Amino acid sequence: MWVFLPTHFAQKWVAEDKMRAIDPEQYQFETLFSVITRKGARENLILKAFLKELTFSP
C-alpha cells in the first residue's frame, strides 16, 4: 500500500531520517485548488490568510 504525504507534512520526519521519499521523480503529483469568494464582501482576515496559504509555493 502506497501512502502519499504532502512534502511539507513529511518534512519533519525526513529531516529526522525517519522517513524518505521512494523514487520521488516517478511518484509525485500536484493538486490544483480553486477558490470562489463573494465579490464585494468586506475584508476578512481569516479568508485573506487562507488565500495566502493557497498561493504559497515551496
N, C-alpha and C positions, 0 to 999 in steps of 0.2 A: 504494500500500500504506500503510495506516494503522498506526501503532505507538502503543500506549497505554503510558505510563510512569506509575508512581505519582508523585504530586506531590512527595513527599519525595525521590524518586530523581532527578527532573529539576531540583530546586530550585537546585542549583549552577550548571547551565548557563543557567537562566532568569536568575539573578542576574548572570551574566556576559554577558547578551544574546546567547548562542549558540543559544538555543532559546526558543520561545514556544508557548503553547497556541493551537490553532486552534479558534475558536468553543467555548470551554470550557462554555458553557451548554448546547450541543447534544451535544457529545461528552464525556460523562463517565459514570462508573458507580461503584458502590460494591460491595464484596465483603464478604459475611458469612462470618466464620470461626467454627467451633465447635471446642471442645476437650473431650476426655474425659480425666479423670485418675482415678487409683485412689483410692478413698475410704479414708481412714485411713492412707495412706502417710506415712512420715516426711518432714519438711520437706526440700525440695530447692531450694537457692538458684538453680540454673540454671533449673529449672521456674518458680520464683517470678518471676525476671526475664523469662522468656519470656511468661508470662501478663500481666505488667505491660505489656510492649510491645504485646501484642494488644489491650489495653484503651485504649491511647493514642489520642487523637483530636485531630489538629492543628487 
